[in-house]
Amino acid sequence: MTVTQHQSFCRVCHNACPIVVDIEGGRPVRVTGDPTSPTHHGYSCVKGRALPAIENAPTRLLHSMKRQADGSHSPIAVQQAVEEIGERLATILAEHGPRSVAVYAGTKLTQNPVGHPMSEAFLDAIGSPMRFTSNTIDQPGKAIAKGLHGYWMAPPQAFDDPDVVLFVGCNGLVSYTGVPTGDPGRFLKSVRARGGHVIVIDPRSTQLAKRASVHLQARAGEDVTVLAGLLRVILEEGLHDSAFLADNVDGVEVLRRAVEPFTPQYVARRADVAADDVVRAARIFAGARRGYAVGGTGPNMGNAHGTLVEYLILVLDTVCGHYLRAGERVKNPGSLIPTVSAKAQAAPPIQAFGFGEHLRVRGLRDTLAGLQTAALPEEILNPGDGQVKALFVLGGNPVAAFPDQLLTIEAMRALDLLVTLDVELSQTALLAHYVIAPTMSLEVPGFTQLSDMLLFYGNGVAGFTEAAAQYTPAVAQRPVGSDLIEEWELFYRVAAHLGLQLHLKGGIHFMPGSPAPVALNMTEPPTTDELLEVLAGNSRIPLSEIKQSPSVTLFPHPEVVVAPKDEGWTDRLNVGNADMMKDLTEIARSDDVTVPIGSGYDYRLLSRRLPHVLNSSHNLAATNRGRAHNLAYLHPDDLFELSLVEHDMVEISSARASITAFVAADPGLRRGNVSMAHAFGAGPERDADVREIGSSTSRLISVDVVFDKYSGQPLMSNIPVKIRPVVQQGTETFQ
């Protein structure tokens, strides 16, 4: 059979690697990095290269499924499923109102760029505010901190030839956080080749930390301490950009007083790092001509002060003046979004939390990061007015990913209607009333608008260095005999069944120049390409132009230059927000970020990422090399102290619950910690299958004991745990 080659791009994650796909008989058989790419230079990862195995997996659902009375699932025609879902939803809406219907959108949204916007249009049409995303269980502090701090109306220096990069609790070589869209190793080499520096704050000696000029291997949960210490050195030694602060920033003296207790000696004692290294890191960061700081999931999840961590990261960039100034070229003004209006001036702080929809637990309200996903199970379980009765899960797997797995399972089982869009019978899908089998990325068109949107997510998180974009048509046919729909079609079809009118929003809604929502034809379904045109409405580069190239293309013209400050402009950034400074002062007085819960909880469970999976997806033999479980990594000396050898089984217990896992040695991990990847395992009924499916670390998390009071994010890492041997496995080896 003839093999043809097609250029496309990978949508496993946000790194959008350009790829070459070999197609045989309509199906993908091989994927390699595209060597013609000016952004990635042929780079791709193991997950992207495994796309043929992922999309041709024998476990993939080719037909939608309906749960039967005995809990099993049987195939159902997708159109029949849509009609039954519509009827059940109509009854729920009539009896309980719009707030009873919610959508959770997870990280697999990268597969199809139309799915999430269409789900938003669906919720708008029924009038429900109950929209939840993975953002609030990942890094919600980023959006909230930017609101508290204010926005510089020109881009940060970020990937624009930085001389220093400070990574806080993230490994960009695996997560692609803190590095531009492309080859992360190549980017870091370019920084070092210019004489630049990488600084890492992380309790693990990761692949990234091994490349650092300074690695502050701080005690878990002390990120605030270290960041405040860096700020104190910078301000004390006069290393800050005094002219930038005088012209554009409020709160400097308030900040100076708040960080005063965090001397290098205090940081050294509390975070267990060398005082000289704290001073050296501060001097390198502030002394660099250009640079940026970026945080990852570690500090957001690991101390219940994720908002403060992200605020201090922004403050570090601000006191050092790490923003583009008037006359400088904006290397990446975006391509598939409206033209960025760049000015060398500050937009003031805005309300970042405590507005909009009230949740019914812990006094939580909406935030710039969205509603608190950790509270969704309680919104389902708590009776009364506003109780969530129906949930659509798009690109996610709550049973594997939500904090407090036991509570989440109880909530999923309590729903009157649970609908998941999933390519397999995942942990959540097994509890769903309907599992809609969707197309996968190589079978649908797509474009790289997400890379442009990430420019607004946080300073230096991700995005192309130069203005770039790519469109791909579907390059693979749907499997023979399948009955699949694209994710957006479910919401469109259910809306049509209910007689609703959908309005699809284009662009980035808060950006000037974004188009008005487009009313969709509800009798003649649009094509995906027509919907992509709506999403790219008023984009700087028309989608029709981007479509002219089969691979990623640079679009540097027309050139965008930062304009000077408007005459009479008085708005300023704020590095001394009252709530943040109060929290910082309380942390200095507490002298400890952990919460005592009793004796025997001598270890701290830390999250980690693995290169062969993306959260709860793509854990296949083609990527995991025969190891489908998540090991519990400890320092070799801790293994010895516990009388353990590698691959012994242990029980790990928190105050909430217990799990079992197999141990492994990680000499780069601080002693007293156990490090595991999340989103493995299943419910307690499958605990005996730990070797085949791994362990659910989320079961050890409580959502209502320790949590960030702004974002509602519970303590999801740095969890106090006990460890005890269960079964001695001797020298048996697990690959």
C-alpha positions in Angstrom: 0.0 0.0 0.0 1.3 3.5 -0.9 2.7 5.7 1.9 2.2 9.4 1.5 3.8 12.2 3.6 1.9 15.2 5.0 3.1 18.2 7.0 1.1 18.9 10.1 1.7 19.8 13.8 1.4 17.9 17.0 -1.4 18.8 19.4 -0.6 16.5 22.3 0.5 19.7 24.3 0.9 23.4 23.8 4.4 23.0 22.2 2.8 22.6 18.8 5.7 20.7 17.2 5.6 20.7 13.4 5.7 17.1 12.2 5.7 15.0 9.1 3.1 12.2 9.1 3.3 9.1 7.0 -0.1 8.0 6.0 -0.9 4.5 4.7 -4.4 3.4 3.9 -5.7 6.7 5.3 -4.2 6.1 8.7 -1.0 7.4 10.4 1.9 4.9 10.5 4.9 7.1 11.4 5.5 10.6 12.7 8.8 12.6 12.7 9.7 16.1 13.5 9.6 18.5 10.5 13.2 19.4 9.6 12.0 22.4 7.6 10.5 24.2 10.7 12.1 27.6 11.5 10.8 27.4 15.0 11.5 23.8 16.1 14.3 22.7 13.7 13.0 19.1 13.5 12.4 18.8 17.3 9.6 16.5 18.5 9.0 14.5 21.7 8.3 10.9 22.4 4.5 11.5 22.8 4.3 13.3 19.4 6.3 10.6 17.6 3.9 8.0 19.2 0.8 9.6 17.6 0.2 6.7 15.2 0.2 4.3 18.2 -2.0 6.7 20.2 -4.6 7.2 17.4 -4.6 3.6 16.3 -4.6 2.1 19.8 -6.7 -1.0 20.2 -8.3 0.5 23.4 -9.5 3.6 21.4 -13.3 4.0 21.4 -14.6 4.1 17.8 -18.3 4.3 18.9 -20.0 6.2 21.7 -21.0 4.2 24.8 -24.1 4.3 27.1 -24.0 3.0 30.6 -26.4 0.3 31.4 -28.3 -0.5 34.7 -25.6 -2.9 35.8 -22.8 -0.3 35.3 -21.5 -1.7 32.1 -21.3 0.3 28.8 -22.7 -0.7 25.5 -22.2 1.0 22.1 -24.8 3.6 21.0 -25.1 5.5 17.8 -23.8 9.0 18.3 -27.0 10.7 17.0 -29.1 8.6 19.3 -26.8 9.5 22.2 -27.1 13.2 21.3 -30.9 13.0 21.3 -31.1 11.1 24.7 -28.6 13.6 26.2 -30.8 16.5 25.0 -33.9 15.0 26.4 -32.3 14.4 29.8 -30.8 17.8 29.8 -34.1 19.5 29.0 -35.7 17.8 32.1 -32.8 18.8 34.3 -33.0 22.4 33.1 -36.7 22.6 33.6 -36.5 21.1 37.2 -33.3 22.7 38.5 -32.5 25.7 36.3 -29.3 26.7 34.3 -26.9 26.6 37.2 -27.5 22.8 37.5 -25.5 22.3 34.3 -21.7 22.5 34.3 -18.7 21.9 32.0 -15.2 20.9 33.0 -12.5 21.4 30.4 -9.2 19.7 30.8 -5.8 19.8 29.3 -6.6 17.7 26.2 -8.2 20.8 24.7 -5.1 21.1 22.6 -6.5 18.3 20.4 -9.2 20.5 18.8 -9.2 24.3 19.1 -13.0 24.6 18.5 -14.2 22.3 21.4 -13.8 24.7 24.3 -15.1 27.8 22.6 -18.2 25.8 21.5 -18.8 24.6 25.1 -18.6 28.2 26.3 -21.2 29.2 23.6 -23.4 26.3 24.8 -23.2 27.4 28.5 -23.9 31.0 27.4 -27.0 29.8 25.5 -28.5 28.0 28.5 -27.4 30.7 30.9 -25.1 28.7 33.1 -22.1 30.3 34.9 -20.8 26.9 36.0 -17.7 26.5 33.8 -14.6 24.9 35.3 -11.1 24.3 33.8 -7.8 22.6 34.8 -6.4 26.1 35.2 -7.6 26.3 38.8 -5.9 23.0 39.8 -2.7 23.8 37.9 -1.4 27.4 38.2 -4.4 29.7 39.0 -2.1 32.1 40.8 -0.8 33.4 37.5 -4.0 35.1 36.4 -4.9 36.4 39.8 -1.5 37.8 40.5 -1.5 39.7 37.2 -4.7 41.3 38.2 -3.3 42.3 41.6 -0.1 43.6 40.1 -1.4 45.4 37.0 -0.3 44.8 33.3 2.5 46.4 31.4 1.0 47.3 28.1 4.0 46.1 26.1 5.3 42.6 26.3 7.8 41.4 28.9 11.3 40.8 27.6 10.7 37.0 28.1 12.1 35.1 25.1 13.5 38.2 23.4 17.2 37.3 23.9 17.2 36.9 27.7 20.5 37.1 29.6 18.9 35.3 32.6 16.0 33.0 33.2 14.8 32.1 36.7 12.7 28.9 36.8 10.7 28.4 40.0 9.5 24.8 40.5 9.3 23.8 36.9 11.3 21.7 34.5 10.9 23.3 31.1 12.6 20.4 29.4 9.7 18.2 30.2 6.7 20.5 30.8 7.7 23.2 28.1 6.9 25.8 30.8 9.2 28.8 30.8 10.6 28.1 27.4 9.4 29.3 24.0 7.4 27.1 21.7 10.1 25.0 20.0 13.2 23.0 21.1 13.7 23.8 24.8 17.2 22.4 24.9 18.2 24.5 21.9 16.8 27.6 23.5 18.7 27.1 26.8 21.9 26.5 24.9 21.4 29.8 23.1 21.0 31.6 26.5 24.3 30.0 27.7 26.1 30.7 24.4 25.4 34.4 24.9 27.0 34.3 28.3 23.6 34.2 30.0 22.5 32.3 33.1 19.8 29.9 34.2 18.7 29.9 37.8 16.5 27.2 39.3 14.6 27.0 42.5 13.5 23.4 43.0 13.7 20.7 45.7 14.7 18.3 42.9 17.8 18.3 40.8 16.0 18.0 37.5 17.4 17.8 34.0 16.9 21.6 33.9 18.5 22.2 37.3 21.6 20.3 36.1 22.1 23.1 33.5 21.7 25.9 36.0 24.4 28.4 37.0 22.7 28.5 40.4 20.4 25.8 41.7 18.7 26.7 45.0 17.6 23.3 46.1 15.3 24.7 48.7 13.1 22.8 51.2 9.7 22.1 49.6 7.1 24.8 50.2 9.7 27.6 50.8 9.4 29.2 47.4 7.9 32.4 49.0 10.9 32.5 51.4 13.5 32.3 48.6 11.7 34.8 46.3 11.3 37.3 49.1 15.0 36.8 49.9 16.0 37.5 46.3 13.9 40.7 46.4 15.5 41.8 49.6 19.0 41.5 48.2 18.1 43.3 45.0 16.5 46.2 46.9 19.1 46.4 49.7 22.0 46.5 47.2 20.3 48.9 44.9 20.2 46.5 42.0 16.7 47.4 41.0 15.8 49.5 38.0 15.1 52.7 39.9 14.2 54.8 36.9 11.5 52.3 35.7 10.1 52.0 39.2 9.9 55.8 39.7 8.1 56.3 36.4 5.7 53.3 36.5 5.4 51.5 39.8 3.7 52.0 43.2 4.4 50.1 46.5 8.2 49.9 46.4 8.7 51.1 50.0 5.8 48.8 51.2 7.5 45.9 49.5 10.9 46.9 50.9 9.5 46.7 54.5 7.7 43.4 53.8 10.8 41.6 52.6 13.1 43.1 55.3 12.9 39.9 57.5 14.0 37.7 54.7 17.8 38.2 55.0 20.1 35.7 53.2 20.8 34.1 56.6 17.1 33.8 57.4 16.4 32.3 54.0 19.3 29.9 54.4 18.1 28.6 57.8 14.5 28.3 56.8 14.8 27.0 53.2 18.1 25.1 53.8 20.1 26.7 51.1 23.4 28.5 51.2 23.1 32.2 52.0 25.9 33.0 49.5 23.9 31.2 46.8 20.8 33.4 47.5 22.9 36.5 47.2 24.6 35.2 44.0 21.3 34.3 42.4 19.9 37.8 43.2 22.9 39.6 41.8 22.8 37.5 38.6 19.1 38.0 38.1 19.1 41.7 38.7 22.4 42.3 37.0 21.3 40.9 33.7 20.4 43.3 30.9 17.4 41.3 29.9 15.6 38.3 31.5 12.5 36.9 33.1 11.2 34.7 35.9 8.6 32.0 35.6 6.9 29.6 38.0 5.5 26.1 37.4 3.1 23.7 39.1 5.4 22.9 42.0 5.1 26.2 43.8 1.5 26.7 42.8 0.5 23.3 44.2 3.0 23.0 47.0 2.4 25.7 49.7 -1.2 27.0 49.5 0.2 30.4 48.6 0.4 30.0 44.8 -1.1 33.4 44.3 1.7 35.0 46.4 4.4 33.0 44.7 3.2 34.2 41.3 2.9 37.8 42.5 6.5 37.8 43.8 7.6 36.4 40.5 5.9 39.3 38.7 7.4 41.7 41.2 10.9 40.3 40.5 10.6 41.1 36.8 9.1 44.5 37.6 11.8 45.7 40.1 14.4 44.7 37.5 12.5 46.4 34.7 12.1 43.3 32.5 9.7 44.8 30.0 10.0 46.2 26.5 10.3 50.0 26.3 9.3 52.6 23.7 11.0 52.1 20.4 11.8 48.4 20.8 10.5 45.9 18.3 7.9 43.4 19.5 9.3 40.2 18.1 6.0 38.3 18.5 2.9 40.4 18.4 0.8 37.3 17.7 -0.4 36.0 14.4 -3.8 34.4 14.9 -5.1 37.1 17.3 -5.9 40.8 16.7 -2.8 43.1 16.5 -1.3 43.8 19.9 -1.3 47.5 20.7 2.0 47.8 22.5 2.7 50.9 24.6 5.3 51.6 27.2 2.9 52.2 30.0 1.1 50.4 32.9 -2.5 49.3 33.1 -3.5 49.4 36.8 -4.5 46.5 39.0 -8.0 45.2 38.7 -10.3 43.1 40.9 -8.7 39.7 40.6 -10.9 37.5 42.9 -14.2 37.6 44.8 -16.5 38.7 42.0 -19.2 37.1 39.9 -20.6 33.7 40.7 -20.8 32.6 44.3 -19.9 29.0 45.0 -21.6 27.4 47.9 -18.5 26.3 49.9 -15.7 28.1 51.7 -17.0 31.5 50.6 -15.4 31.0 47.2 -16.3 33.3 44.2 -15.1 33.7 40.7 -11.5 34.8 39.9 -9.5 35.9 36.9 -8.4 32.2 36.8 -12.0 31.0 36.7 -14.2 29.2 39.2 -12.5 26.8 41.6 -12.5 23.3 40.2 -11.6 21.8 43.5 -15.1 22.9 44.7 -17.0 21.3 41.9 -17.5 17.9 43.6 -19.0 19.7 46.6 -21.3 21.7 44.2 -22.5 18.3 42.9 -22.9 16.7 46.3 -24.3 19.5 48.4 -28.1 19.6 48.1 -30.2 22.7 47.7 -30.7 25.5 45.3 -28.1 25.7 42.6 -26.9 22.1 43.0 -25.0 20.8 39.9 -27.0 17.9 38.4 -25.4 17.5 35.0 -21.7 17.7 34.0 -20.0 17.6 30.6 -16.3 16.7 30.7 -14.3 17.9 27.7 -10.7 16.9 27.3 -10.3 15.9 30.9 -10.4 13.0 33.4 -11.6 14.3 36.8 -11.3 10.9 38.7 -7.6 10.9 37.8 -6.8 14.6 37.9 -9.1 16.3 40.5 -7.8 16.7 44.1 -9.4 14.4 46.6 -10.2 11.4 44.4 -12.6 9.8 46.9 -14.8 12.9 47.0 -14.6 13.2 43.2 -15.7 9.6 42.6 -18.6 10.1 45.0 -19.6 13.3 43.1 -19.4 11.7 39.6 -21.6 8.8 40.8 -24.2 11.3 42.3 -24.8 13.2 39.0 -28.1 12.8 37.2 -26.2 13.1 33.9 -22.5 12.7 33.3 -21.3 13.0 29.7 -17.6 12.6 28.8 -15.9 13.1 25.5 -13.1 10.6 25.6 -11.1 8.4 23.3 -11.1 5.5 25.8 -13.0 4.2 28.8 -10.9 6.2 31.3 -11.4 6.3 35.0 -14.1 9.0 34.6 -15.7 7.6 31.5 -16.4 4.3 33.4 -18.7 6.3 35.6 -20.4 8.3 32.8 -23.9 7.9 31.6 -22.7 8.6 28.0 -19.2 8.5 26.6 -19.0 10.3 23.3 -16.2 9.0 21.1 -14.4 11.9 19.4 -12.1 12.3 16.5 -8.4 12.7 17.3 -6.0 15.5 16.3 -4.7 14.1 13.0 -8.3 13.5 11.8 -9.4 17.2 12.1 -8.1 20.6 11.0 -6.4 22.8 13.5 -4.2 25.9 14.0 -1.7 27.3 16.5 -3.9 30.1 18.0 -3.2 28.6 21.5 0.5 29.6 21.2 -0.6 33.2 20.7 -3.1 33.1 23.6 -0.3 31.8 25.9 1.5 35.2 25.5 -1.2 36.6 27.8 -1.2 33.7 30.3 2.0 34.8 32.2 5.4 36.3 31.6 7.6 33.8 29.7 5.3 30.8 30.1 5.2 29.7 26.5 4.6 31.0 22.9 6.7 31.5 19.8 9.8 33.7 20.0 9.0 35.3 16.7 5.5 35.8 15.2 4.7 32.4 13.7 1.6 30.3 12.9 0.6 27.1 11.3 -2.7 25.6 10.0 -3.2 22.0 9.3 -6.0 20.2 7.5 -7.0 16.7 8.6 -4.2 14.5 7.3 -5.7 11.1 8.4 -9.1 9.5 7.7 -11.3 8.4 10.5 -11.0 4.7 11.3 -13.1 2.4 9.0 -16.4 1.6 10.5 -16.2 4.2 13.2 -19.0 6.5 14.4 -17.1 9.6 15.6 -17.8 13.3 15.9 -15.6 16.3 16.6 -15.9 17.5 20.2 -17.5 20.8 19.2 -20.3 18.9 17.4 -21.6 17.4 20.6 -22.4 20.9 22.0 -23.7 22.1 18.7 -26.0 19.1 18.2 -27.4 19.1 21.7 -28.0 22.9 21.4 -29.8 22.3 18.1 -31.9 19.6 19.7 -32.9 22.0 22.5 -33.7 24.8 20.0 -30.9 27.0 21.3 -29.1 29.7 19.3 -25.3 29.5 19.7 -23.0 32.5 19.4 -19.3 31.7 18.9 -16.7 34.2 20.1 -13.6 34.9 18.1 -10.2 36.2 19.0 -9.2 36.9 22.7 -12.3 38.4 24.2 -10.6 41.1 26.3 -8.3 42.3 23.5 -9.2 45.5 21.6 -10.2 44.6 18.1 -11.7 41.2 18.9 -14.8 40.6 16.8 -18.3 40.4 18.1 -19.7 36.9 18.7 -21.0 35.2 15.5 -24.5 33.7 15.5 -24.2 30.2 14.1 -26.6 28.6 11.6 -28.4 26.1 13.7 -30.0 24.2 10.8 -27.1 23.8 8.5 -24.1 22.7 10.6 -20.9 24.7 9.9 -17.6 23.0 8.9 -14.7 23.1 11.2 -12.8 25.3 8.8 -15.7 27.8 9.0 -15.5 27.8 12.8 -11.7 28.3 12.7 -12.3 31.4 10.6 -14.6 32.7 13.3 -12.0 32.0 16.0 -9.4 33.8 14.0 -11.6 36.8 13.4 -9.7 40.1 13.0 -6.4 38.2 13.4 -3.2 40.1 12.6 -2.5 37.6 9.8 -5.6 36.3 8.0 -6.1 32.6 8.3 -6.3 32.4 4.5 -2.7 33.6 4.3 -1.5 31.1 7.0 -3.1 28.3 5.1 -0.8 29.0 2.1 2.0 27.2 3.8 1.9 23.5 4.8 4.3 24.0 7.7 4.9 26.6 10.4 5.7 30.0 8.9 7.2 33.2 10.3 5.1 36.4 9.9 7.4 39.3 11.0 5.6 42.0 9.0 4.1 44.4 9.4 6.5 45.2 12.2 5.2 46.2 15.6 7.1 48.7 17.7 6.4 49.7 21.3 4.8 53.2 21.3 5.7 55.8 24.0 3.6 56.4 27.0 0.5 58.5 26.3 0.8 62.1 27.4 -0.7 62.5 30.9 -0.9 58.8 31.6 -0.8 58.2 35.3 -1.7 54.5 35.9 1.0 52.4 37.6 1.9 48.8 38.5 1.7 47.8 42.1 4.4 45.8 43.8 3.0 46.3 47.3 -0.5 44.9 47.1 -2.0 45.0 50.6 -3.2 41.4 50.6 0.0 40.0 49.3 2.2 42.0 51.7 0.0 40.9 54.6 0.4 37.3 53.6 4.2 37.8 53.2 4.4 39.2 56.7 2.4 36.4 58.2 4.7 33.8 56.5 7.8 35.6 58.0 6.2 35.4 61.5 5.1 31.8 61.2 8.6 30.5 60.4 7.0 27.4 58.8 4.8 26.9 55.8 3.7 23.4 56.7 0.7 22.6 58.8 1.3 20.1 61.7 -1.1 17.2 61.6 0.4 14.8 64.1 3.4 12.7 64.6 4.8 10.2 62.1 4.1 12.2 59.0 7.8 12.6 58.3 7.8 12.8 54.5 6.4 15.3 52.1 4.8 14.0 48.9 5.9 16.2 45.9 4.4 16.2 42.4 6.6 15.5 39.3 6.1 15.2 35.6 7.1 12.4 33.3 8.1 12.8 29.7 6.0 10.0 28.3 2.6 11.1 29.6 0.6 14.3 29.6 -1.3 14.4 32.9 -3.9 11.6 32.5 -3.4 10.9 28.9 -1.2 9.0 26.5 0.1 6.3 28.9 0.5 3.7 26.3 3.2 1.0 25.7 4.5 3.1 22.8 5.4 5.9 25.3 5.8 4.2 28.7 8.2 1.5 27.6 6.4 -1.1 29.5 6.0 0.8 32.8 2.4 1.9 33.1 2.6 2.8 36.8 4.0 5.8 38.6 7.0 5.1 40.8 7.5 6.7 44.2 10.9 8.3 44.1 13.0 8.8 47.3 16.5 9.7 48.0 18.7 6.6 48.3 19.6 7.4 51.9 15.8 7.5 52.7 15.4 4.2 51.1 18.2 2.8 53.2 16.7 4.3 56.4 13.3 2.7 55.6 15.0 -0.6 54.9 13.8 -0.5 51.3 15.4 -1.3 48.0 14.2 -0.2 44.6 10.8 -1.7 43.5 9.7 -2.6 47.0 6.1 -1.9 47.6 5.1 0.7 50.2 2.0 2.2 51.7 1.9 6.0 51.5 -0.6 7.6 53.9 -1.8 11.2 54.4 -4.4 12.4 56.9 -7.0 11.8 54.2 -6.3 8.3 52.8 -3.7 5.8 51.8 -2.3 4.4 48.5 0.4 1.8 47.6 3.3 2.3 45.2 6.6 0.9 44.1 9.7 2.9 45.2 12.7 4.0 43.2 15.8 5.9 43.9 16.4 9.6 42.9 19.7 10.9 44.2 18.7 14.4 43.0 15.8 14.6 45.4 16.1 16.3 48.8 15.9 13.9 51.7 12.5 13.7 53.4 10.6 13.9 50.2 8.8 11.3 48.1 8.1 12.4 44.5 5.4 10.9 42.3 3.6 11.8 39.1 -0.1 12.5 39.4 -3.1 11.3 37.3 -2.4 7.6 37.6 -4.4 4.8 39.2 -8.1 4.4 39.6 -10.7 4.1 42.4 -10.1 1.9 45.5 -11.7 -1.1 43.8 -8.6 -1.4 41.5 -5.9 -0.9 44.1 -4.7 -4.4 43.6 -3.8 -3.4 40.0 -1.1 -0.9 41.1 1.5 -2.5 38.9 -0.6 -2.2 35.8 -2.2 1.3 36.4 -0.2 3.0 39.1 -1.4 4.9 42.2 -3.7 7.9 42.6 -1.8 10.6 44.5 -4.9 12.8 44.3 -6.5 10.4 46.8 -4.2 11.8 49.5 -5.4 15.4 49.0 -8.1 17.2 51.0 -9.7 20.1 49.3 -10.9 22.0 52.4 -8.1 21.8 54.9 -5.2 23.9 53.5 -5.9 26.0 50.4 -5.1 29.3 48.7 -7.7 31.7 49.9 -7.8 33.6 46.6 -7.8 30.8 44.0 -9.3 28.0 46.2 -6.5 25.7 45.0 -5.8 23.1 47.8 -2.4 21.9 48.9 -1.7 19.4 46.1 2.0 18.9 46.6 4.3 19.0 49.7 1.6 16.9 51.4 2.7 15.4 54.8 2.7 11.6 54.5 3.8 8.4 56.3 5.6 5.6 54.4 5.8 2.0 55.5 6.9 -1.1 53.7 4.1 -3.5 52.6 5.7 -6.3 50.6 9.3 -6.9 50.1 9.8 -7.5 46.3 13.5 -8.4 46.6 15.5 -7.6 43.5 12.6 -8.1 41.1 13.0 -5.5 38.3 10.3 -3.5 36.7 11.1 -1.9 33.4 
